[in-house]
Amino acid sequence: MTFRWTDVGTLLTHLDAEANGESVDRDLAMEEARRLMALYPGMAAILAPIAERHSRQAA
């Protein structure tokens, strides 16, 4: 499978909003990170902490 930046666009939008102090749908960010881990297993080490952080914050 070829990596496509468009696949990570939604997650990047969430992370950028979070960095700017804007409200973020944490459930959606967590699900997007998990979706990307399934698509790109090689990125799991980067994406797992993002998914976990949003999972804890959404709880």
Helices and strands as residue ranges (DSSP letters): H 5-19, H 26-39, G 41-43, H 44-58
